[in-house]
Amino acid sequence: MAHINWLAVIVAALVYFFFGSLWYQVLFRKPWARESGIKMDNPPKGAAMMQMMLKSFLGNLLSTVAIALLLNYAHGGDAMRSMKIAAVAAFGMAGGALWINYNWHSKSTTLWLIDVGYYTIGSAIAGAILSAMA
């Protein structure tokens, strides 16, 4: 089994998660809501919102564990190399999977760009954190 710094994974997953708030609530709120068909005037509240946030964090955690494993197998390196490996992996895997999914669900290229941008940049940030804490 690969050596994983679990503290680094948790920190990177938390940063990735909070980056999502910046990405989706500040930078791309209106176009993302419009393209995804989400009504922002009545968001989930209470337990429903907490459940959605927990599931989102678990997705970030899963991605960060995969990035940590990939960096370990690729023999890590400095922060820039780790960011590149994580970004390329995220763009290829998330980008390809979402492209297929969005095609069949008739989602827009704009939504694909917003979502894949988040996964690519968020993964690069996670890669840098994992490298810095190695």
C-alpha positions as CSV (number, residue, x, y, z in Angstrom):
1,M,0.0,0.0,0.0
2,A,1.2,3.5,-0.8
3,H,2.3,5.9,1.9
4,I,-0.4,8.5,2.4
5,N,-0.1,11.5,4.7
6,W,-3.7,11.4,6.0
7,L,-3.5,14.8,7.6
8,A,-2.5,16.3,4.3
9,V,-5.4,14.5,2.6
10,I,-7.9,16.0,5.1
11,V,-6.4,19.5,4.8
12,A,-6.3,19.3,1.0
13,A,-9.9,18.0,0.9
14,L,-11.1,20.8,3.2
15,V,-9.4,23.4,1.0
16,Y,-10.9,21.8,-2.1
17,F,-14.3,21.8,-0.5
18,F,-14.1,25.5,0.5
19,F,-12.7,26.4,-3.0
20,G,-16.0,25.0,-4.3
21,S,-17.9,27.7,-2.3
22,L,-15.8,30.4,-3.9
23,W,-16.1,28.8,-7.4
24,Y,-19.8,28.1,-7.4
25,Q,-21.2,30.9,-5.0
26,V,-19.0,33.8,-6.0
27,L,-17.2,33.4,-9.3
28,F,-19.8,31.4,-11.3
29,R,-23.0,31.6,-9.3
30,K,-25.4,33.0,-12.0
31,P,-24.1,31.1,-15.0
32,W,-23.8,27.8,-13.1
33,A,-27.3,28.1,-11.6
34,R,-28.8,29.1,-15.0
35,E,-27.0,26.3,-16.9
36,S,-27.7,23.6,-14.3
37,G,-31.4,24.6,-13.9
38,I,-31.0,25.2,-10.2
39,K,-33.3,27.8,-8.6
40,M,-31.2,29.9,-6.2
41,D,-34.2,31.6,-4.6
42,N,-35.1,28.5,-2.5
43,P,-32.0,26.6,-1.5
44,P,-32.3,23.5,0.8
45,K,-32.2,24.3,4.5
46,G,-31.2,22.6,7.7
47,A,-30.6,18.9,7.6
48,A,-31.1,18.7,3.8
49,M,-28.4,21.3,3.2
50,M,-26.1,19.6,5.7
51,Q,-26.5,16.3,3.9
52,M,-25.7,17.9,0.6
53,M,-22.6,19.6,2.0
54,L,-21.4,16.4,3.7
55,K,-21.8,14.4,0.4
56,S,-19.9,17.2,-1.4
57,F,-17.1,17.0,1.1
58,L,-17.0,13.2,0.8
59,G,-16.6,13.6,-3.0
60,N,-13.7,16.0,-2.4
61,L,-12.2,13.6,0.0
62,L,-12.4,10.7,-2.4
63,S,-10.8,12.8,-5.2
64,T,-8.0,13.9,-2.8
65,V,-7.3,10.3,-1.8
66,A,-7.0,9.4,-5.5
67,I,-4.7,12.3,-6.1
68,A,-2.5,11.3,-3.1
69,L,-2.3,7.8,-4.5
70,L,-1.5,9.0,-8.0
71,L,1.2,11.3,-6.7
72,N,2.7,8.5,-4.7
73,Y,2.8,6.2,-7.7
74,A,4.2,9.0,-9.8
75,H,6.9,9.6,-7.2
76,G,5.5,13.0,-6.3
77,G,7.9,15.8,-6.7
78,D,7.7,19.5,-6.1
79,A,4.5,21.5,-5.8
80,M,4.4,22.5,-9.5
81,R,4.9,18.9,-10.7
82,S,2.2,17.7,-8.3
83,M,-0.2,20.4,-9.4
84,K,0.3,19.4,-13.1
85,I,-0.2,15.7,-12.4
86,A,-3.4,16.4,-10.4
87,A,-4.8,18.9,-12.9
88,V,-4.2,16.6,-15.9
89,A,-5.7,13.6,-14.2
90,A,-8.8,15.7,-13.1
91,F,-9.2,17.2,-16.5
92,G,-9.0,13.8,-18.2
93,M,-11.1,11.8,-15.8
94,A,-13.7,14.4,-14.7
95,G,-13.7,16.1,-18.1
96,G,-14.3,12.9,-20.0
97,A,-16.8,11.5,-17.6
98,L,-18.8,14.7,-17.4
99,W,-18.6,15.2,-21.2
100,I,-20.3,11.8,-21.7
101,N,-22.8,12.4,-18.9
102,Y,-23.7,16.0,-20.1
103,N,-24.1,14.8,-23.6
104,W,-26.8,12.3,-22.7
105,H,-28.5,14.7,-20.3
106,S,-28.3,17.6,-22.8
107,K,-26.3,19.9,-20.6
108,S,-24.5,22.8,-22.1
109,T,-20.8,23.2,-22.9
110,T,-20.8,26.3,-20.6
111,L,-21.9,24.1,-17.6
112,W,-19.2,21.5,-18.6
113,L,-16.5,24.3,-18.6
114,I,-17.6,25.6,-15.2
115,D,-17.7,22.1,-13.6
116,V,-14.5,20.8,-15.3
117,G,-12.7,24.0,-14.4
118,Y,-13.6,23.5,-10.8
119,Y,-12.3,19.9,-10.7
120,T,-9.2,20.8,-12.6
121,I,-8.2,23.8,-10.5
122,G,-9.4,22.2,-7.3
123,S,-7.3,19.1,-7.9
124,A,-4.3,21.2,-8.7
125,I,-4.7,23.0,-5.4
126,A,-5.0,19.7,-3.6
127,G,-1.9,18.4,-5.4
128,A,0.1,21.4,-4.2
129,I,-1.1,20.9,-0.6
130,L,-0.3,17.2,-0.7
131,S,3.2,18.0,-2.1
132,A,3.9,20.7,0.5
133,M,2.8,18.5,3.4
134,A,4.7,15.4,2.1
